[in-house]
């Protein structure tokens, strides 16, 4: 059947097809990991990112409304570099179609062009030979070939074909892919996404058995009667305002939006202020007696997408009439119906209360020992990244929001402890618009450990952040693990099952068939600044026995007598040993 136009309901079903397609190829996409290490999770991250977007969006026949909710949900649910890039892609797609209730093939092609450009802009150092290249070349090869009578099926058919052509060329653009004999995993995931969309359009039964159940809890509905509010009522609670503000361009609006100044102005007008930023949209919750002043302030910067104003005296009096216990709204409390909170529900779980401090730490780790160590050493939130460290942006946003309920101006420090988590942490900072969030580029759990262990609470927050940044740069990390497949490059070769010494950069420095300690000694010896190292920590994996760890550390101590080695149980799965040296 030829489809000339699609609406929000159609696109939702196409997205289900996309998730099903990625799920079917998830293991294959994961296996395209360039290096022979057990952390390939591109397919998993893309799947989870889309699933959160679909669950957050719900259903909406109006295309632009559905796409906006989908993209916002994906931004909060983005996991790993591939998930963040994918969420930026769909954010651009939604932005391009922001006025469309339905879309044709031609307009959809233009939106796919805008989408890949937004994905490029979202990357600090975009690389060719990745999902970015595949997305760009795929649509650039198609958009000028479309006829005015083209159907959505024709567009997607041509797009998928050209995505595949571009995917096959990725090894020519990235030597590391060519050496490993694989194509780019993110590009492969993108192919699967649009293949799934096309499969649904060609056969609607494709997703019949794949409609995921919503994980959201149903929210209570309060039916407020106005009878309890009359001319004799004492107006003592004011109004609850909640709105989504679209920042606008033009001479009628202030060009530069400053989050701290905006929040400060809101706090002069009301209380229980909670503000979150999602790209060019601002989510606001405030209790005030002067709603007109809030509206006037907001319209200096943009216009309302959604708006809710409730008389809290009506709510209060109705609860009393129903015999229910009423408690005054807590400071900075956000209503249960908040869109932002809906996005965060699957992610946030942390301490119910926090002490007020001038600096808070959010740390990502994996392994029971490492997670416990971070908690014991002063981390306020310890996020379990799982074996492959794929923490979602929403997890960081949830922690930041919780901290801001306690302290509005404290420094917040995030330790990603993995290169693949940095992107998600940076996206969380963009979402919140919080200028006092600092992301320490800690590339391993060992780097995060040294940063926290060397923290000096006697210093000012700025001085502490600077010290942590210096420590993170000074740490060198070597990981010892088993190769998951055969691998060969100009510098090194290994077979499946060999011990390899891997740097966090992905550079394999050594390999050995049966000598883990030997691989570690060779890898550590290859570090350029090894002569400057004085202290090292060794995190042992969950399957490493006590005898093995003792003989391993003794070999390292003998090889590097000027370095003091400390062995700690890490409990991580992917690496047998994580060695941090400073």
Secondary structure, 3 states (H helix, E strand, C coil): CCCCEECHHHHHHHHHHHHHHHHHCHHHHHHCCCCCCCCCCHHHHHHHHHHHHHHHHCCCCCHHHHHHHHHHHHHHHCEHHHHHHHHHHHHHHHHHCCCCCCEEHHHHHHHHHHHHHHHHHCCCCCCCCCHHHHHHHHHHCCCCCCCCCCCHHHHHHHHHHHHHHHHHHHHHHCHHHHHHCCCCHHHHHHHHHHHHHHHHHHCHHHHCCCCCCCCCCCCCCCCCCHHHCCCCCCCCCCEEEEEEEEECCCCCCCCCCCHHHHHHHHHHHEEEEEEEEECCEEEEEEEECCHHHHHHHHCCCEEEEEEEEEEHHHHHHHHHHCCCCCCCCCCCCCCCCCHHHHHHCCCCCCCCCCCCCCEEEEEEECCHHHHHHHHHCCCCEEEECCCCCCCEHHHHHHHHHHHHHHCCCCEEEEECCCHHHHHHHHHHHHHHCCCCEEEECCCCHHHHHHHHHCCCCCCCHHHHHHHHHHHHHHCEEEEEEECCCCEECCCCEECCCCEEEEECCCCEEEEECCCHHHHHHHHHHCCCCHHHCCEEEEEECCCCCHHHHHHHHHHHHHHCCCCEEEEEECCCCCCCEEEEEC
